[in-house]
Amino acid sequence: MRRFILHALVVVVICGVRATLAQPAAADDNQQAVLQADQTLVQAIAKADKKAAGALLDKDFTWTDSAGKTLDKAEVLQGLPTPASGDENGAEVKERTYGDVGVVTSVRGRVHVVRVWTKQAAGWRALIYHEATLAEKAEPPKPGPADCENPCKTLPYAPKNAAEQGIVTSWQALETAVTHHDSGGWAPHVADEFVLINSNNDHVYTKADRMAILDKQKQSGSGSAPVPLVSARMFDFGDTVVMTAQHQRGTAKPIHVSRVWIKRDGQWVMAFSEQTVVQ
């Protein structure tokens, strides 16, 4: 399986027309195919064309809106939801390919959408549509618990294969580093291009941003144990695994999360995370 591709195709909208800006000729053909499928799906949704949209959806497809409500494929096709970003005219669209998985992000105003595509015998199919609308102004983070049992030591999820076990091991080390405000221990478990989109935040966090937060928390000594896992599903595509999860602490609102993990240099690392608080 091909390794991840550093340079992504970028789709821009000029005068209402999407244009593909191709990177050097060495860029993988999968990128163009993913963007073409994605554009076709966006157009089908805008036209409320359930037949055209349905043909592009994986059997395990889920749609999570900005309020955190998640629908399965059958529920989506009963009546196509209205995207929070409308027809995406003027949206900034980017794509990154990891083997047989394509991650398309679309940004319009405060609305961030990720569509995760998977390569199948019949072509590329959408596995995840996930919206997160960023806060107009992020509230100061509230101190959390200082200790972490779930997900650092135990999980309500049993890995089904070696890949999933590798991801669980990496993730638990990552979350243990978060609990201890250890940016140096956190960094090896996250890809350099990692981005975190969280509806509680007012901007997207890069890897460097997240490390800076951990360093700041270490100086203040505030508790920052991660929110416990309630449930999860993993979809294995060789050196790429797509993960959907539900997290919740006590009586606080649940959080729906979509993550993409990749195996790079023999190590499972998190490449993308989108999180929406369930209203």
C-alpha positions as CSV (number, residue, x, y, z in Angstrom):
1,M,0.0,0.0,0.0
2,R,1.3,3.5,-0.8
3,R,2.5,5.6,2.0
4,F,0.9,8.9,2.8
5,I,1.3,11.8,0.3
6,L,2.6,15.0,1.7
7,H,1.3,17.4,-0.9
8,A,-2.5,17.6,-1.2
9,L,-4.6,18.8,-4.1
10,V,-6.4,22.0,-3.2
11,V,-9.8,22.9,-4.5
12,V,-10.7,26.6,-4.6
13,V,-13.8,28.4,-5.7
14,I,-13.3,31.3,-8.1
15,C,-16.5,33.1,-9.2
16,G,-18.5,30.2,-8.0
17,V,-16.6,27.5,-10.0
18,R,-14.5,24.9,-8.3
19,A,-11.0,24.5,-9.7
20,T,-8.4,21.9,-8.9
21,L,-4.9,23.2,-8.4
22,A,-2.7,20.2,-9.2
23,Q,0.6,19.6,-7.3
24,P,3.6,18.1,-9.1
25,A,3.0,15.2,-11.6
26,A,4.2,12.7,-8.9
27,A,1.0,13.4,-6.9
28,D,-1.1,10.2,-6.7
29,D,-4.1,9.8,-9.0
30,N,-6.2,8.9,-6.0
31,Q,-6.3,12.5,-4.9
32,Q,-8.0,13.6,-8.1
33,A,-10.5,10.7,-7.9
34,V,-11.4,11.5,-4.3
35,L,-11.9,15.2,-5.1
36,Q,-14.1,14.3,-8.1
37,A,-16.2,11.9,-6.0
38,D,-16.5,14.5,-3.2
39,Q,-17.6,17.2,-5.6
40,T,-20.2,14.9,-7.1
41,L,-21.6,14.1,-3.6
42,V,-21.7,17.8,-2.6
43,Q,-23.6,18.6,-5.7
44,A,-26.0,15.7,-5.2
45,I,-26.7,16.9,-1.6
46,A,-27.3,20.4,-2.8
47,K,-29.8,19.2,-5.4
48,A,-31.4,16.8,-2.8
49,D,-30.7,14.0,-5.2
50,K,-31.0,11.0,-2.9
51,K,-30.2,8.4,-5.7
52,A,-27.0,10.1,-6.8
53,A,-25.9,10.7,-3.2
54,G,-26.7,7.2,-2.1
55,A,-24.6,5.7,-4.8
56,L,-21.5,7.4,-3.2
57,L,-22.1,6.3,0.4
58,D,-20.5,3.4,2.1
59,K,-22.8,0.9,3.8
60,D,-21.5,2.1,7.2
61,F,-21.8,5.8,6.3
62,T,-22.7,8.2,9.1
63,W,-23.6,11.9,9.0
64,T,-22.9,14.0,12.1
65,D,-24.3,17.5,12.1
66,S,-23.1,20.6,13.9
67,A,-25.4,19.8,16.9
68,G,-23.7,16.4,17.2
69,K,-26.7,14.4,15.9
70,T,-25.5,11.3,14.0
71,L,-27.5,9.6,11.3
72,D,-26.8,6.3,9.5
73,K,-27.0,5.8,5.8
74,A,-30.7,4.7,5.8
75,E,-31.7,7.7,7.9
76,V,-29.7,10.1,5.7
77,L,-31.4,8.8,2.5
78,Q,-34.9,9.2,4.0
79,G,-34.3,12.9,3.5
80,L,-30.9,14.4,2.8
81,P,-29.9,16.7,5.7
82,T,-29.2,20.4,5.0
83,P,-25.4,21.0,5.4
84,A,-24.5,23.7,7.8
85,S,-22.2,25.2,5.1
86,G,-24.9,25.2,2.4
87,D,-23.8,24.3,-1.1
88,E,-20.2,25.1,-0.1
89,N,-19.9,27.8,-2.8
90,G,-16.8,29.7,-1.8
91,A,-15.6,27.1,0.7
92,E,-11.9,26.3,1.1
93,V,-11.6,22.6,0.3
94,K,-8.5,20.5,0.8
95,E,-7.7,16.8,0.4
96,R,-5.1,14.5,1.8
97,T,-4.7,10.9,0.8
98,Y,-3.5,8.1,3.1
99,G,-3.4,4.9,1.0
100,D,-7.0,3.8,0.5
101,V,-8.4,6.6,2.6
102,G,-9.0,10.2,1.5
103,V,-9.7,13.0,4.0
104,V,-11.5,16.0,2.5
105,T,-11.9,19.1,4.7
106,S,-14.2,22.0,3.8
107,V,-14.2,25.3,5.6
108,R,-16.8,28.1,5.2
109,G,-16.9,30.7,7.9
110,R,-16.9,28.9,11.2
111,V,-18.2,25.7,9.8
112,H,-15.7,22.9,9.3
113,V,-16.7,19.7,7.5
114,V,-14.7,16.6,7.1
115,R,-15.7,13.9,4.6
116,V,-13.7,10.6,4.9
117,W,-13.6,8.5,1.7
118,T,-12.5,4.9,1.3
119,K,-11.3,3.2,-1.9
120,Q,-13.4,0.1,-2.8
121,A,-13.7,-2.1,-5.8
122,A,-16.6,0.0,-7.2
123,G,-14.7,3.3,-6.6
124,W,-14.4,5.8,-3.7
125,R,-17.2,5.8,-1.2
126,A,-17.9,8.2,1.6
127,L,-17.7,6.7,5.1
128,I,-18.0,9.8,7.3
129,Y,-19.6,13.3,7.0
130,H,-18.9,15.3,10.1
131,E,-19.6,18.9,10.8
132,A,-18.2,21.1,13.6
133,T,-19.1,24.8,13.9
134,L,-16.4,26.6,15.9
135,A,-17.3,28.8,18.8
136,E,-17.4,32.5,18.2
137,K,-15.3,32.9,21.3
138,A,-13.8,30.0,23.1
139,E,-14.4,29.8,26.8
140,P,-11.4,29.5,29.1
141,P,-10.7,25.7,29.6
142,K,-12.0,24.4,32.9
143,P,-9.5,22.4,35.0
144,G,-10.1,18.7,34.7
145,P,-9.3,15.7,36.8
146,A,-5.6,15.0,37.5
147,D,-5.9,11.2,37.1
148,C,-6.8,9.2,34.0
149,E,-8.1,5.7,34.1
150,N,-10.2,5.7,30.9
151,P,-8.8,6.0,28.3
152,C,-5.2,6.0,29.7
153,K,-5.3,2.5,31.3
154,T,-8.6,0.9,30.4
155,L,-11.0,1.2,27.6
156,P,-14.6,0.0,26.9
157,Y,-13.3,-1.4,23.6
158,A,-11.5,-4.6,22.7
159,P,-9.1,-4.4,19.8
160,K,-10.0,-6.8,17.0
161,N,-6.6,-7.1,15.3
162,A,-2.9,-6.1,15.5
163,A,-3.6,-2.7,13.9
164,E,-6.3,-1.8,16.4
165,Q,-4.1,-3.0,19.3
166,G,-1.3,-0.8,18.0
167,I,-3.6,2.2,17.8
168,V,-4.9,1.6,21.3
169,T,-1.3,1.4,22.6
170,S,-0.3,4.6,20.9
171,W,-3.5,6.4,21.9
172,Q,-3.2,5.4,25.6
173,A,0.4,6.7,25.6
174,L,-0.8,9.9,23.9
175,E,-3.6,10.5,26.5
176,T,-1.2,9.6,29.4
177,A,1.1,12.4,28.1
178,V,-1.9,14.8,28.0
179,T,-2.7,14.0,31.6
180,H,0.9,14.7,32.6
181,H,1.2,17.8,30.4
182,D,4.1,16.1,28.6
183,S,4.3,17.6,25.2
184,G,7.5,15.7,24.4
185,G,5.8,12.4,25.2
186,W,2.6,13.4,23.3
187,A,4.4,14.4,20.0
188,P,5.6,11.0,18.8
189,H,2.0,9.7,18.7
190,V,0.8,12.5,16.4
191,A,1.6,13.2,12.7
192,D,3.3,16.5,11.9
193,E,0.3,17.6,9.7
194,F,-2.1,16.8,12.5
195,V,-5.0,19.2,13.0
196,L,-7.7,19.2,15.8
197,I,-11.1,20.7,15.1
198,N,-13.3,21.1,18.2
199,S,-16.6,22.9,18.4
200,N,-15.6,24.2,21.8
201,N,-12.6,26.1,20.2
202,D,-12.7,29.3,18.1
203,H,-9.8,28.1,15.8
204,V,-8.2,25.0,14.5
205,Y,-5.3,23.6,16.5
206,T,-2.1,22.3,14.8
207,K,0.4,20.0,16.4
208,A,2.5,22.9,17.6
209,D,-0.6,24.6,19.1
210,R,-1.5,21.5,21.1
211,M,2.0,21.1,22.4
212,A,2.1,24.8,23.5
213,I,-1.2,24.2,25.4
214,L,0.3,21.2,27.2
215,D,3.4,23.2,28.1
216,K,1.2,26.0,29.5
217,Q,-0.8,23.6,31.5
218,K,2.4,22.1,32.9
219,Q,3.4,25.5,34.2
220,S,0.0,26.2,35.8
221,G,-0.3,22.6,37.2
222,S,-4.0,22.4,36.2
223,G,-5.6,19.0,35.8
224,S,-6.2,18.0,32.2
225,A,-7.1,14.3,32.1
226,P,-8.9,13.5,28.8
227,V,-12.7,12.9,28.6
228,P,-13.4,9.1,29.0
229,L,-14.4,7.0,26.1
230,V,-17.9,5.6,26.0
231,S,-17.9,3.7,22.7
232,A,-15.9,3.4,19.5
233,R,-15.8,1.8,16.1
234,M,-12.7,1.3,13.9
235,F,-12.5,0.7,10.2
236,D,-9.3,-0.9,9.0
237,F,-7.7,0.0,5.7
238,G,-4.3,-1.4,6.0
239,D,-1.9,1.3,7.1
240,T,-4.8,3.7,7.8
241,V,-7.6,3.2,10.3
242,V,-10.7,5.4,10.6
243,M,-12.1,5.7,14.2
244,T,-15.4,7.1,15.3
245,A,-16.0,7.5,19.1
246,Q,-18.3,8.9,21.7
247,H,-16.8,10.5,24.8
248,Q,-18.4,11.8,28.0
249,R,-17.4,12.8,31.5
250,G,-20.1,12.5,34.2
251,T,-23.2,14.5,33.3
252,A,-21.4,16.8,30.9
253,K,-22.6,16.8,27.2
254,P,-21.2,13.9,25.1
255,I,-18.7,14.5,22.4
256,H,-18.7,12.8,19.0
257,V,-15.2,12.3,17.5
258,S,-13.9,11.3,14.2
259,R,-10.2,10.3,14.0
260,V,-7.8,9.1,11.3
261,W,-4.8,7.0,12.3
262,I,-1.9,6.2,10.0
263,K,1.0,3.9,10.3
264,R,4.2,5.8,9.6
265,D,7.7,4.4,10.1
266,G,6.2,1.4,12.0
267,Q,4.4,3.7,14.5
268,W,0.7,4.4,14.6
269,V,0.1,8.1,14.8
270,M,-3.1,10.3,14.8
271,A,-3.3,12.4,11.7
272,F,-6.7,14.1,12.2
273,S,-9.3,14.6,14.8
274,E,-12.7,16.4,14.6
275,Q,-14.9,16.8,17.7
276,T,-18.4,18.0,18.0
277,V,-20.2,18.5,21.3
278,V,-23.6,16.7,21.2
279,Q,-26.3,19.3,21.9
